[in-house]
Amino acid sequence: MTPLPPQPISPLDGRYYPVVHTVGEHLSEAGLNRARIVVEVEWLIFLTDHAMFTTSPLSIDDKAALRRVVEMFGHDEIAELAEIEATTRHDVKAVEYFVRRRLSELGLDAIAELTHFACTSEDVNNLSYALTVRDTVDQVWLPAYRAVLATLRTMAEQLRAVPMLSHTHGQPATPTTLGKELAVVVYRLERVLTQIEHGEYLGKFSGATGTFSAHLAADPEADWPALSKEFVEGLGLTWNPLTTQIESHDWQAELYDRVRHANRILHNLATDVWTYISMGYFTQIPVAGATGSSTMPHKINPIRFENAEANLEISSALFSTLSETLVTSRLQRDLTDSTTQRNIGVAFGHSLLALDNLRRGLGEIAVNEGRLAEDLDGNWEVLGEAIQTVIRAEVTAGQSTIEDPYAMLKELTRGKRIGQDELVAFVNGLDISSGAKARLTNLTPGTYTGLADELVDRLDV
């Protein structure tokens, strides 16, 4: 058998690349290295801006030239870094040498020894991951999440008054509206969205074991914690003052647990919509040229929701591993986090793919109001709840002497299908007030939806 040319192992880098490639802009080896260069360059500029070790602030042009090293980081620079790392066998050291080369090219050799000054590799790495994860969330994942949320909110508003038979434990239950059920999902997702939007991205910059030892040895008079705080916050991150060699990754665990929580809510949405499709409550809009089944021409398979379901499971499993693993580091440092963090992009990639499928899938379904009405009309027994509750109120108010109304309705309705005529006749024969009888005989499964319509407005409270 002829060997295949080099192929991507992950479907994210193959079949699904067009959907998820924006994650790789940040959470890839190249994206991480670019962020490392950002940290190294900004540290150089920071030190010279503060005239450390008798240096002078760089000129505006020199600062711009250094920052262009980041802006121009592309294919050739990626290859150059790989070549350097092949010798150093250390990724962060390779970045340091890369930056030193650029300083030489720019005639800034005088400050070359400030490259990676007093840094352990983790000082650069933790800030780089904070930057790349933050940018992935803000620029890639959250926009996709908000797009699904906006679609669901619009559907909730449009379908707020469309009655639907509920199913608790898979059995016919008190009716609701389709819009209210979607509003429940929107409310859940918006809570998690708020938590993610207000999450912190922490960074440390305190040396080999978080003690500023090398810093103090180089300049005992400098307020290194204050300088560290200023530098980290200058990158748009939250400073962590107390760490070992590594930033403790608690912020990552918090973020990944929240994204995983959002994934699980979306997974619930995917399985519910899938079920509603199978029940005929939603119909799928045919896509021209698409094939539902290789052998059954009539089928339109709910593949968008099935794909989303599977990718949310993969993403959630990875985020669970990340949040559980990253909060533990033996003593002052081990390297388990290094390997683990290289999979952050994979976790976000599968979640992003699921969001894309959900957004597309929601745009390819339509409500089958006829089927909804049919199910409601076939389950008049769900009004048993209303009848026994009204009887209880009537007994309490002294308008009835009926004993154990729940048992009476259970006998009438449990495990049975009864129609409108039977229920009306039953109500008319009850020992209750005429007003109560009128309310009950006017009820239908389609109108027994309580405040479901109005509850959709709670999304804006």
Salt bridges, closest charged atoms under 4 A:
GLU25 OE2 - ARG34 NH1 2.98
GLU29 OE1 - ARG342 NH1 2.54
GLU40 OE2 - HIS116 ND1 2.69
GLU42 OE2 - ARG67 NE 2.88
ASP49 OD1 - LYS63 NZ 2.82
ASP76 OD1 - HIS75 ND1 3.74
GLU80 OE2 - ARG101 NH1 2.85
GLU80 OE1 - ARG102 NH2 2.43
ASP91 OD2 - ARG36 NH2 3.01
ASP91 OD1 - HIS90 ND1 3.93
ASP91 OD2 - ARG342 NH2 2.98
GLU96 OE1 - LYS93 NZ 2.84
GLU96 OE2 - ARG100 NE 3.21
GLU105 OE2 - ARG102 NH1 3.43
GLU113 OE1 - ARG100 NH2 3.20
GLU122 OE1 - ARG333 NH2 3.51
ASP123 OD1 - LYS204 NZ 2.74
ASP135 OD1 - ARG134 NE 3.22
GLU157 OE1 - ARG160 NH1 3.04
GLU181 OE2 - LYS180 NZ 3.03
GLU190 OE2 - ARG153 NH2 2.95
GLU197 OE2 - ARG146 NH2 2.74
GLU230 OE2 - HIS50 NE2 3.14
GLU233 OE2 - LYS229 NZ 2.90
GLU247 OE1 - HIS249 ND1 3.99
ASP257 OD1 - ARG260 NH2 2.99
GLU313 OE2 - HIS267 NE2 2.81
ASP334 OD2 - ARG330 NH1 2.99
ASP337 OD2 - HIS249 NE2 2.83
ASP337 OD1 - ARG333 NH1 2.49
ASP356 OD1 - ARG359 NH2 3.06
ASP356 OD2 - ARG360 NE 2.82
GLU364 OE1 - ARG304 NE 3.89
ASP375 OD1 - ARG371 NH1 3.03
GLU381 OE2 - ARG417 NE 3.19
ASP453 OD1 - ARG160 NE 2.51
ASP457 OD1 - ARG160 NH1 3.06
ASP460 OD1 - ARG153 NH1 2.81
